[in-house]
Amino acid sequence: MTTASAAAAAYWEPLWAQGRRYRKVDPAENHFLEGHLGRRRDRPALDLGCGDGSLTRSLTQLGYSSTGIDCSPSAIALAADQHDEPGRAPVWMCMDITTDDLNILPDPAYAVITCRLVYRWISDKAAFLDRVRHLLAPGGTFWVVTEIAGRRSPTDPLQHLGITPSQAEILTAGWSTVRTADLDVLRCYALRP
């Protein structure tokens, strides 16, 4: 395990440690995930910003050999504390995907990399996407779930959480295949090189 960057951990750690929880992966989102990724036997998957591990576990249930990373030690502890099937437990690592050494990850390349409700918070999106492309195996899929700006009512206190059209353009530029599916305020992206 490595130490996550101080800035990211300073923001997220108190939220997780104080009991903050985020939108769970629901059956509709799992359906989109399985429809775009399919079931894979033991191919490596990496969940960026895994939080409590719900998406990482969904990948494991689809047959992937999953690793969940998060910059918050409390989030990783929460994820690791849940009971998994014997022999099918994900790997949990406390690290910051934007700054830490990628060579410490258990696999050199991943068939699937997921990023759920994290992309909006990345300050240097282009550098982040370069790191993802470096880790994505040939023919792999980058699965992003993010909120889209303008989908909440103007009076909703969470209205500011969506990504802008220009941030969506940065996300989708340079991929040979871009598929999307909408789920209320969220958009799921399946991106392939």
C-alpha positions in Angstrom: 0.0 0.0 0.0 1.2 3.5 -0.7 0.2 6.8 0.8 -2.3 8.8 -1.2 -1.5 12.4 -2.0 -2.0 14.7 0.9 -4.4 17.1 -0.9 -6.8 14.4 -2.0 -6.7 12.5 1.2 -7.2 15.8 3.2 -10.5 16.4 1.4 -12.0 12.9 1.2 -10.7 11.2 4.4 -12.8 13.3 6.9 -15.9 12.8 4.8 -15.5 9.0 4.8 -14.3 8.9 8.4 -17.4 10.9 9.6 -19.8 8.4 8.0 -20.5 10.2 4.7 -21.8 7.7 2.1 -22.5 8.3 -1.6 -25.0 7.0 -4.2 -25.0 3.2 -4.2 -24.7 1.2 -7.4 -28.3 0.2 -8.2 -29.7 -2.6 -10.3 -30.2 -0.3 -13.4 -26.6 0.8 -13.2 -25.4 -2.8 -12.8 -27.5 -3.7 -15.9 -25.8 -1.0 -18.0 -22.4 -2.2 -16.6 -23.0 -5.8 -17.6 -24.5 -4.9 -20.9 -21.4 -2.8 -21.9 -18.7 -5.0 -20.3 -20.1 -8.5 -20.3 -18.9 -11.3 -18.0 -15.1 -12.0 -18.0 -13.3 -14.8 -16.4 -10.5 -13.5 -14.2 -9.5 -10.6 -16.5 -8.1 -7.7 -14.4 -10.3 -4.7 -13.5 -9.4 -1.5 -11.7 -11.9 0.7 -9.9 -10.6 4.2 -9.4 -12.0 6.0 -6.4 -13.7 2.9 -5.2 -15.2 4.3 -2.0 -17.0 1.6 -0.1 -16.3 -0.9 -2.9 -19.8 -1.4 -4.3 -18.7 -1.0 -8.0 -15.5 -3.1 -7.4 -17.7 -5.9 -6.0 -20.0 -5.6 -9.1 -17.0 -6.2 -11.3 -16.0 -9.2 -9.2 -19.5 -10.6 -9.6 -19.1 -10.3 -13.4 -16.0 -12.5 -13.1 -13.3 -9.9 -13.2 -10.2 -10.1 -10.9 -10.9 -6.7 -9.3 -8.7 -4.1 -7.6 -10.3 -1.1 -5.9 -8.2 2.0 -5.1 -9.2 5.1 -3.1 -7.2 8.0 -1.5 -9.2 7.7 1.7 -7.9 5.1 4.2 -11.4 5.1 5.8 -13.0 4.3 2.5 -10.6 1.4 1.9 -11.1 0.1 5.5 -14.9 0.2 4.9 -14.6 -1.7 1.6 -12.2 -4.3 3.0 -14.4 -4.8 6.1 -17.3 -6.2 4.0 -17.5 -9.9 3.6 -16.7 -11.4 0.2 -17.0 -14.8 -1.3 -13.9 -17.0 -0.4 -11.4 -16.8 -3.2 -13.2 -13.9 -4.9 -12.3 -11.0 -2.7 -11.1 -7.9 -4.5 -7.7 -6.3 -3.7 -8.0 -3.0 -1.8 -5.3 -0.3 -2.0 -5.0 3.2 -0.6 -3.5 5.3 -3.3 -4.2 8.4 -5.4 -4.4 7.5 -9.1 -3.4 11.1 -10.1 -0.1 11.2 -8.3 1.1 7.8 -7.0 3.4 5.4 -8.7 1.3 3.2 -11.1 3.9 0.4 -10.8 2.6 -0.6 -7.4 -0.7 -1.8 -8.8 -1.1 -5.6 -9.0 -1.4 -5.7 -12.8 0.5 -3.8 -15.5 -2.7 -3.4 -17.6 -6.4 -3.8 -17.1 -9.2 -5.1 -19.3 -11.6 -2.7 -17.5 -11.0 0.5 -15.6 -13.9 2.1 -13.9 -14.3 5.6 -12.6 -17.7 6.2 -10.8 -18.6 9.7 -9.5 -14.9 10.7 -9.5 -14.1 12.3 -12.9 -15.8 15.6 -11.9 -13.3 15.9 -9.0 -10.2 15.5 -11.0 -8.4 18.8 -11.5 -6.1 17.9 -14.4 -8.5 15.8 -16.5 -6.1 15.4 -19.5 -3.2 14.1 -17.3 -5.7 11.8 -15.6 -6.9 10.4 -18.9 -3.3 9.8 -20.0 -2.7 7.7 -16.9 -5.8 5.7 -17.6 -4.8 5.1 -21.2 -1.4 3.9 -19.9 -3.1 1.3 -17.7 -5.8 0.2 -20.1 -5.0 -3.1 -21.9 -5.4 -3.2 -25.7 -9.1 -3.6 -26.5 -10.0 -2.7 -22.9 -12.9 -0.4 -21.7 -12.8 2.7 -19.6 -16.2 2.9 -17.8 -17.1 6.3 -16.4 -20.2 7.2 -14.5 -20.6 10.9 -13.9 -23.3 13.4 -13.3 -24.1 15.8 -16.2 -24.6 19.5 -15.6 -28.1 20.9 -15.9 -30.0 17.7 -15.0 -30.9 18.7 -11.5 -33.4 21.5 -10.7 -31.8 24.9 -10.2 -32.9 24.8 -6.5 -31.3 21.4 -5.8 -28.2 22.0 -3.5 -26.3 19.3 -5.5 -27.0 21.0 -8.8 -23.3 22.0 -9.2 -22.0 18.4 -9.2 -22.4 17.7 -12.9 -19.7 17.9 -15.5 -19.9 20.6 -18.2 -20.1 19.9 -21.9 -16.4 20.9 -22.3 -15.4 18.5 -19.5 -17.4 15.8 -21.3 -15.6 16.6 -24.5 -12.2 16.2 -22.8 -13.4 12.8 -21.5 -14.6 11.5 -24.9 -11.8 12.9 -27.1 -9.3 10.4 -28.6 -11.3 7.2 -28.1 -12.2 5.1 -31.1 -15.5 4.0 -29.6 -17.7 6.1 -27.3 -21.0 4.6 -26.1 -23.3 6.2 -23.5 -26.3 5.3 -21.5 -28.3 7.8 -19.3 -29.6 7.1 -15.8 -31.5 10.1 -14.4 -28.8 12.7 -13.6 -26.0 10.3 -14.4 -24.4 9.4 -17.7 -22.5 6.1 -18.2 -19.7 6.2 -20.7 -18.0 3.1 -22.2 -14.8 4.3 -23.9 -12.5 2.1 -26.0 -9.1 3.0 -27.6 
